[in-house]
């Protein structure tokens, strides 16, 4: 069990707001579990403060733990704000039979109805389940285990805030009911210090948007995620800006602000068809934050031009 902080490790101060401060050992103390659990603290921080380097450190620690002899599975406690990004990075970088299960809490331990202990108990059962060997990386909340890929935080305060991805299993009483398997990523992406320094910006299109922020991102970043509307469209002017980015060798990923469903270029007149023709690659089922993580990992590994587009599309399919 790897502790990284988040609400599950937080307590509220006197008017100062909840702060992550509890260790992994604190979280497991007194929790009735049937398995031998070894705890380690990677960091103790709210996930809204994480950097790409922090995420890489968490993933590398989880990968090493999953390969240790005798380890049935790995549980990572993490803040809900950005767990979908760290968990997806783990899906890209971890290849082990032992499942890696991320979990956390929506309510701190000193709030009226804390949910951390139940989520942690469920996550341990999922990680230890022989039926989930080879299941890859998932996020466990509210008795459900979802694949990291495609999962999104869909509600800011609901005890079961995650939607999307593949529903892999449910906790039914003391048992684990396996419902599905998720497709593994087409390749494992090696991560090193270059990932920490990779800049991939996200810029949103909206009615009346101009391209000033997008153009500024192209000038400073190594990649840009354009968060479009609908099935992947953007306001007037973005086609020309995407073409400029393409000429400069800056990859552009076309995502959507819509919660569910794939980016499917359909429209001309400056819509998704024209954006892709100008050089953007569609994000498929990936959310904008997960598309950013994949783009950063590929760019850090020196993917560029057609190779970037082909490899990104293989993951996003």
MARVEX-392140 format. One record per residue (C-alpha): x, z, y. Coordinates in steps of 0.5 Angstrom, whole numbers, padded with zeros to 4 digits, always signed. Each point is the difference from the previous one (the first is absolute). Layout:
BEGIN
XZY
...
***
This chain:
BEGIN
+0000+0000+0000
+0003-0002+0007
-0002+0003+0006
+0000-0004+0007
-0005+0004+0004
-0006-0003+0003
-0007+0004+0000
+0001+0003-0007
+0006+0004+0003
-0003+0002+0007
-0003+0006+0003
-0003+0000+0007
+0003+0004+0005
-0004+0004+0006
-0002-0006+0004
+0007-0004-0002
-0003-0004-0005
+0001-0001-0008
+0008-0001-0001
+0003-0001-0007
+0004+0006-0002
-0002+0001-0008
+0005-0002-0005
-0002-0003-0007
+0002+0007-0003
-0006+0003+0004
-0005-0005-0001
+0001+0000-0008
+0000+0008+0000
-0006+0003-0003
-0003-0007-0002
-0002+0000-0007
+0003-0006-0004
+0002-0001-0007
+0006-0004+0001
+0007+0002+0002
+0001-0002+0007
+0007+0000+0004
+0000+0000+0008
+0004-0003+0005
-0001-0001+0007
+0002-0007+0003
-0002+0002+0007
-0006+0004+0003
-0003-0004+0006
-0006-0003+0002
-0001-0007-0002
-0001-0003+0007
+0007+0002+0001
+0003-0004-0005
+0005-0006+0001
+0002-0005-0005
+0006+0003-0002
-0004+0006-0002
-0005-0004-0004
+0006-0003-0004
+0003+0007-0001
-0006+0002-0003
-0001-0006-0004
+0007+0001-0003
-0001+0007-0002
-0006-0002-0003
+0003-0005-0004
+0006+0004-0002
-0005+0005-0003
-0004-0004-0004
+0006-0003-0004
+0002+0007-0002
+0000+0002-0007
-0006+0004-0002
-0004-0002+0006
-0007-0002-0001
-0002-0001+0007
+0002+0001+0007
-0005+0003+0006
+0002-0001+0007
-0004+0004+0005
-0001-0004+0007
-0004+0000+0006
-0006-0005+0000
+0002-0003+0006
+0005-0005-0003
+0000+0001-0007
-0003-0007-0001
+0007-0002+0003
+0004+0004-0004
-0003+0000-0007
+0000-0008+0001
+0007+0000+0001
+0001+0004-0006
-0004-0005-0004
+0005-0005+0003
+0006+0004-0002
-0002+0004-0006
+0000-0003-0007
-0001+0006-0005
-0004+0001-0006
-0002+0007+0003
-0005+0000+0005
+0001+0002+0008
-0006+0003+0003
-0001+0001+0007
-0005+0005+0002
-0001+0005+0006
-0006+0003+0004
-0005-0001+0006
+0000+0007+0001
+0005+0005+0001
+0000+0007-0004
-0002+0004+0005
-0006-0004+0002
-0007+0001-0003
+0000-0004-0006
+0007-0002-0002
+0001-0006-0005
+0007+0000-0001
+0000+0004-0006
-0005-0004-0004
+0003-0006+0002
+0007+0002-0002
-0003+0003-0007
-0003-0007-0001
+0007-0004+0002
+0003+0004-0005
-0005-0001-0006
+0001-0008+0002
+0007+0000+0000
+0001+0004-0006
-0005-0004-0004
+0003-0005-0006
-0006-0005+0001
+0003-0001+0007
+0007-0002-0002
+0002-0006+0003
-0006+0000+0006
+0005+0000+0005
-0001+0003+0007
-0007+0003+0002
-0003+0005+0005
-0005+0005-0002
-0005+0003+0004
-0007+0003-0002
+0001+0000-0007
+0002-0008+0000
+0006-0003-0001
+0001-0007+0004
+0006-0005-0001
+0004+0001+0006
+0000-0008+0002
-0006-0001+0004
-0002+0007+0001
-0002+0002+0007
-0002+0006+0004
-0008-0002+0001
-0002+0007+0003
+0004+0005+0005
-0004+0006-0003
-0003-0001-0006
+0002+0004-0006
+0001-0007-0004
+0003-0004+0005
+0003-0006-0003
-0003-0007-0002
+0002-0006-0003
+0006-0002-0005
-0002+0001-0007
-0004+0006-0003
+0005+0002-0006
-0003+0007-0002
-0004+0005+0001
+0000+0008-0001
-0006+0002-0005
+0000+0007-0001
+0007+0002-0003
+0001-0007-0002
+0002-0007+0003
-0004-0006-0001
+0004-0006+0001
-0004-0006+0003
+0005-0006+0001
+0007-0002+0001
+0003-0003+0006
+0004-0006+0000
+0008+0002+0001
+0003-0003+0006
+0004-0007-0002
+0007+0003+0002
+0003+0006+0002
+0003+0000+0006
+0007+0004+0001
+0000+0005+0006
+0006+0002+0004
+0001+0002+0008
-0001-0007+0002
-0008+0001-0001
+0001+0006+0004
+0002-0004+0006
-0005-0006-0001
-0005-0001+0006
-0006-0003-0002
-0006+0001+0006
-0007+0000-0001
-0004-0004+0005
-0008+0000+0001
-0004-0006+0002
-0007+0001+0003
-0005-0003+0005
+0004-0002+0006
+0007+0002-0003
+0006-0004+0003
+0006-0001-0004
+0005+0004+0005
+0001+0006-0005
+0001-0005-0006
+0005-0004+0004
+0004+0007+0002
-0001+0002-0008
+0003-0007-0002
+0006+0001+0005
+0002+0007-0002
-0002+0001-0008
+0002-0004-0006
-0007-0001-0002
-0007+0001+0002
-0007+0002-0003
-0006-0004+0004
-0006+0004-0001
-0005-0005+0001
-0008+0000-0001
-0004-0002-0006
+0003-0004-0005
+0006+0000+0004
-0001-0003+0007
+0003+0001+0007
-0001-0002+0007
+0002-0006+0004
+0007-0001+0001
+0002+0004-0006
+0002-0006-0004
+0005-0003+0005
+0003+0007+0000
+0000+0000-0008
+0004-0007+0000
+0005+0003+0005
+0001+0006-0005
+0001-0005-0005
+0005-0004+0003
+0004+0006+0002
+0000+0003-0007
-0005+0006+0001
-0004+0000-0006
-0008+0001+0002
-0005+0003-0005
-0007-0001+0002
-0004+0006-0002
-0007+0002+0002
-0004+0006+0003
-0005+0000-0005
+0000+0006-0005
-0001-0004-0006
+0000-0007-0003
+0006-0005+0000
+0003-0004+0006
-0002-0007-0002
+0001-0005+0005
-0006-0004+0002
-0001-0002+0007
+0004-0005+0004
+0000-0001+0008
+0005+0006+0000
-0003+0004-0006
+0004+0002-0006
+0001-0007-0003
+0004-0002+0007
+0003+0007+0000
+0003-0002-0007
+0002-0007+0001
+0004+0003+0006
+0004+0004-0005
-0004+0007-0001
-0001+0002-0007
-0006+0003-0002
+0000+0008-0002
-0005-0001-0006
-0004+0006-0002
+0006+0005+0004
-0002+0004+0006
+0004-0001+0006
+0004+0006-0001
+0002-0002-0007
+0001-0007+0002
+0005+0003+0005
+0004+0004-0006
+0000-0006-0004
+0003-0004+0005
+0005+0005+0002
+0002+0000-0007
+0001-0007-0001
+0004-0001+0007
+0004+0006-0002
+0002-0004-0006
+0002-0006+0004
-0007-0004-0002
-0001-0006+0006
-0003-0006+0001
-0004-0003-0006
+0003+0005-0005
-0003+0006+0004
-0007-0004+0000
+0000-0001-0007
+0002+0007-0002
-0005+0003+0005
-0005-0004-0003
+0002+0002-0007
-0001+0007+0001
-0007-0001+0005
-0003-0004-0005
***
